[in-house]
Amino acid sequence: MTVIRWILGKIILLLNAVFSPRGIKRTQEQQASVDTKAQSLALYQFEHALSA
C-alpha cells in the first residue's frame, strides 16, 4: 500500500508541474496600463453571518 501511495504521489506531483498555470507575460507598458485601470477597483471579502 505504501508503494502505491508513493507512486501515485509522484504521478500527482508530475501532473501538477506539467499542467500548472503560467503567469501572464506583459510588457512594462501593458502592465502600467493594467495597473492604472486596477487602481479604481476594490477587493472585498464577503462573510455570511450564520444565524444561530
C-alpha positions as CSV (number, residue, x, y, z in Angstrom):
1,M,0.0,0.0,0.0
2,T,2.9,2.4,0.8
3,V,4.4,1.8,-2.6
4,I,1.2,2.5,-4.4
5,R,0.7,5.8,-2.4
6,W,4.3,6.8,-3.2
7,I,3.9,6.1,-7.0
8,L,0.5,7.9,-7.1
9,G,2.1,10.9,-5.2
10,K,4.9,11.2,-7.7
11,I,2.4,11.0,-10.6
12,I,0.3,13.7,-9.0
13,L,3.3,15.9,-8.5
14,L,4.4,15.4,-12.1
15,L,0.9,16.3,-13.4
16,N,0.8,19.3,-11.2
17,A,4.1,20.6,-12.6
18,V,3.1,19.9,-16.2
19,F,-0.4,21.4,-16.1
20,S,0.1,24.3,-13.6
21,P,-1.0,27.6,-15.0
22,R,1.7,30.1,-16.0
23,G,1.7,33.8,-15.3
24,I,0.7,36.4,-17.9
25,K,3.7,37.9,-19.7
26,R,3.2,41.6,-20.3
27,T,5.5,44.4,-21.4
28,Q,6.1,47.2,-18.9
29,E,3.8,49.5,-20.9
30,Q,1.0,46.9,-20.8
31,Q,1.5,46.3,-17.1
32,A,1.4,50.0,-16.4
33,S,-1.9,50.2,-18.3
34,V,-3.4,47.4,-16.2
35,D,-2.1,48.9,-13.0
36,T,-3.8,52.3,-13.7
37,K,-7.1,50.6,-14.6
38,A,-6.9,48.5,-11.5
39,Q,-6.4,51.5,-9.1
40,S,-10.1,52.3,-9.1
41,L,-11.0,48.7,-8.2
42,A,-11.5,47.4,-4.6
43,L,-11.3,43.9,-3.3
44,Y,-14.0,43.0,-0.7
45,Q,-14.4,39.8,1.3
46,F,-17.9,38.9,2.0
47,E,-18.6,36.9,5.2
48,H,-22.0,35.4,5.5
49,A,-23.2,35.7,9.1
50,L,-24.7,32.5,10.3
51,S,-27.8,32.9,12.4
52,A,-28.0,30.7,15.4
